Amino acid sequence: MGPNLTNITRVLTRIEEINRQLMPDMYQQASPMKSRFVDVLNDVERARKVPRRTSSISGKTSYDELKEIIDECAEKYNIDNELIRAMIQVESGWTTDAVSNKGAQGLMQLMPRTAAMLGVEDPFDPAQNIEGGVRYISDLTDKYRGDIEKALAAYNAGPARVDSGNIPEVSKRYVKNIMSIYRRLREAG
């Protein structure tokens, strides 16, 4: 007698239902039930990737030029607009083509591996970079249960260092700088 696959079939069916609700465009024409769980996971991962918006903005920018993108991402990922602004100020000084000496790229200074993990194909495109950076800080804020300072430290130094309690001094200064700007922006309203 073979294994009972009833529960696996139920899970796959439920995943298919969720995918149809989240990604109706993918299912406009009738699609057969995925036969392998990995196929379903691949579809979900593709759908989670950062939308491909392109922007003609490049070089030195300002909040006013990026306000719409920042506001959309703030709402989508439940991160304060002012925190995003403070991060961009500290990370890149509002320069879309900024590259750090460690290789971090764009407005929110995404490392290439982090950008790839977030589905950011062009880290110098402001829309993709901000969306990826805000999604990442949102994920980190969730991981650290709303502790913004820990999330910022992990954004800068990496979650492994924060989890081990080995936060470098440069990351502590980074957090302090962002929090200072963040508080000023919130007070200015």
C-alpha positions, 0 to 999 in steps of 0.5 A: 500500500502506497503513502496517503497523499490526501493531505499533500493534495489538499495543501497543493489545492489550497496553495493553488486557490491562494495563488489564484486570489493573489495573482489573478493575471497568472490564471486568466486562462485555465491552468492545470493543477501543478503536479509538483510542490516545487512548481507551486513554490516557484510560482509564488516566489516569482509573484513576490519579486519586486514589480518592475517599475522603471524611473528616469530619475538618476544621480542626485535626487530629492524627497520631492522627486521620490515622494510617490514611490516612498509613500507607496512603499511606506503604505505597502510595507507598513513602514513610516515614510519618515524612516524611509527618508532617514534611511535614504539620507544616511545610506546614499544622501539621495544619490541613485547611483551611489556605490559604497566601498563594500559594494552596496548600491543605490539609494538604500544601499542594497548589497548585490546578494540582498538585492537578488534575494529581494528580486531587485534586478536594477539596484540603481532604479529608484523604484526597485531599490526603494521597494527592495530596501523598504521590504527588507527593513519591513521583514527585519522589523517583523523579525525583531518584533517591532524593534526598529533599532535592532532592525536598522542594525541588522539592515546595516551589519546583517541579521547574524551579527545582531542575533549574536549580539556582536553589533559593530560600532559603525552600525551603532553609529548608523542606527543613532544617525538614522534615529536622530533624523527619523525623530526630527522628521516625525516632529516636523510632521 
